[in-house]
Amino acid sequence: MSNASHMHELRPLGKPTQNWLWTMAWRDSRKSRGRLLLFMASIILGIASLVAINSFGDNLARDIDNEAKTLIGADLVLSRRATPDDSVKALVSSFSGEKAEEKSFASMIFFPKTEDSRLIQVRAVEGPFPFYGEILTVPVEAAATFRNANRQNLPLALVDQSLLLQFNAQVGDSIRVGNGMYKIEGSLLQAPGQSGIAATAAPVVYIPARSLSGTGLIRMGSRITYKFYYKFPAGTDVSALVNEREEELNALSIGSETIEDRKKSLGNAFRDLTSFLNLVAFVALLLGCVGVASAVHVYMRDKIVSIATLRCLGVSGRQAFLIFVCQVAAIGLIGSIIGAVVGSFLQYSLPLVLKDFIPFDTTITLSLPSILSGILTGFFISILFSLPPLIRIRKISPLNALRLEDNLPVFTWDLPMILVSALILAFIILFAWVQTGFFTRALAFTGGVALSFLLLVGVSLLVMRAVRKFFPSGWSYLWRQSLANLYRPNNQTLILIVSIGLGTSLISTLSLTQDMVLEQVNISGGNDRPNLVLFDIQTDQREAIRAIVDEYELPVKQDVPVVTARLHGLHGMNRVEMLADTLKDIPNWVPNAEYKITFRDTLTDADKITAGEWLGEVKNPGDSIFISLEEDFGRNRWKVALGDRVDFDVQGAIIPTYVGSFREVDYARFQTNFRIVFPKGVLEQAPQIHVLVTRTDSVSQAAAFQREIIRAFPTVSIIDLGLVLQTVEEILDQVSFVIRFMAFISIATGILVLISSVVISRFQRIQESILLRTLGANKQQILSITFREYLLLGLIATSCGALLSLASSWALAVFSFEVPFRPNILPILIIMIGISTLVVVVGLFNIRGILSEPPLEVLRKESV
């Protein structure tokens, strides 16, 4: 209560009952309920986001459990990257049940009508795939027609909808894949295992498996993934079946995936996503907590005289403390309930935000555990973060009723304050631990947030002290008044710098990080770097393709031979012995894998020798052959050292070699990079394909060159860096949208904290403005003082946030991305200007009432 008008209703005070405390809290809040509800708005938003994300996570977990079967399309999937030999064929045939097969690989699609082409993912299926779920197409019957065409080997194809839109193609048009011509039977909307992000990176085209031989794409050196899908009778324990055959599968480098595996992988992936979103929402909630603590601090300063009067009537400091705890608890409970209701509706927007990341339609229902936990969290957190200012009212003396002081007792680190601070820190760590599932991550998150808060608090205190100490007495009256408001009682410097600064830092760091990733990709293909890679070039096609390159006057950056080989011997054991050795620490995939090898006399600028010596040529047939291995691959995967012998099987020819050097490879460069490099003079006569790397100067030149290559050599594939960059940017935009959506919650919370902190001190500000008007200040001067004050606050707060984002982005660039730090300042300036403008608008809106009415009338209204 703001005065003692209700004192006659009090009975003699002994030990207060619970009802008496709540009655006093209710009566005292009559005039201040609007302000109490306003500063709890930030708690409402934070709880709403937490409830929305937790409810969505519960629904997502349920949907994953229900949809995993349709996502994998079968009970079991076996996969292998190397061409199946007789042993593999025998093993995959030994599994009972219905079976379907798929061959998938990258190739070019060519649209004869527009002469456009693009690298795609071909999926050639045979059999009744999928066993669960369905392939969604337009028209709907196209999937069934394609399945029948597959049995009859008709040249029909299902083409990803994005490809049809990109190249203005329609159902019924023709496409060419390799040497094969196909009619577009339908537009592919969705298929098992295909999400929106995956479709953006590698659009899918389905063709009949029986037609593959006519495409000319299945040949030596082709990078094909072979998959075998199985459907077993109901009740079959698929996981146990796979475990029984695990050794056989590993020995032949065959991967396996069951429905339970897919549930686990999807659950882990989306658990990480929801954990991240929860942490962002938790940051918003922490901002709200800062707002609560600040608002309660200001609120308590308005109540000092009322509390002192109660103390004069016999109320103890503990009793006064409990009265206002009851107020905060009630408002916190109401705010948490409202937040839980809002969050329950807000979760319906999350499937729209995350639609490109979820490969199935989500169903949304209310999650009672999420709602209850959100209400309890909000209730607890509103009380917890209100305690630092509340426990100080225990020390308000009855003499304050006569002194009319408006400052709370001096902050001291007594036992209650230490316990409250420890409880706050423990809560943050515990909550982050629950959200991430990792204690170390929780500590890192808490440390990062705490450091950001401390830095922003330190800056705000430094600003207030600097302005007070170095006050520019020679400046104009308006500027002096504006600067003085930064450290006067009820100043908002601390709360605005912390809340708006942290929110600005979040969204600015996101913008800078996205720019860094895009710039890193652009650096790989910028300046004079290559931007086109032609691969799957046969030896007899090489000269003709070089002629086309010369015709377009394009530079040949690289012309690299690629030989496919397997390990024959390692560590003194041959391949059979390595597979039989149960004590070895080398995985079975090492002797079973097919390796892509090149040979050259000089290393590229992406290679850096870290140990040994590179010998680029074997001059005499009997000389020892020294190869170079990528360091991590050689030392950690093959477990070899310099000088160790490695025997290769190249199309039946056994070639003994020795490890001559280790290299560090920069895989970020847009060029051919190999783990295994042979010297010249060894593999020239081996079966090989070629990769040619070049550069075009314009989009039109690149398109014309690709059209001519694909017309003449339809089995050659081309990677266009321009398209790669566009695809990467689209994916990053989708990821960025999700993160920005959540970061907006933090910004919105900071704005609510701003509004509440401004309005909560409305009476103090109005008193100051009325005093200025009484002393002769006109409306324009008051507006100018207020404008300058809030402009300074906005600029200081957003500048601190921007500097914090620059520091965190620099750390990411140096220690995570390992790229030069070249920040794009323009987006940060736009964010700073936008938020500073909002701060000014809110500040001016707060004093609108005193500019049009007489000072005494305004004061009378505010005092009622």
Disulfide bonds with the S-S distance in Angstrom:
none
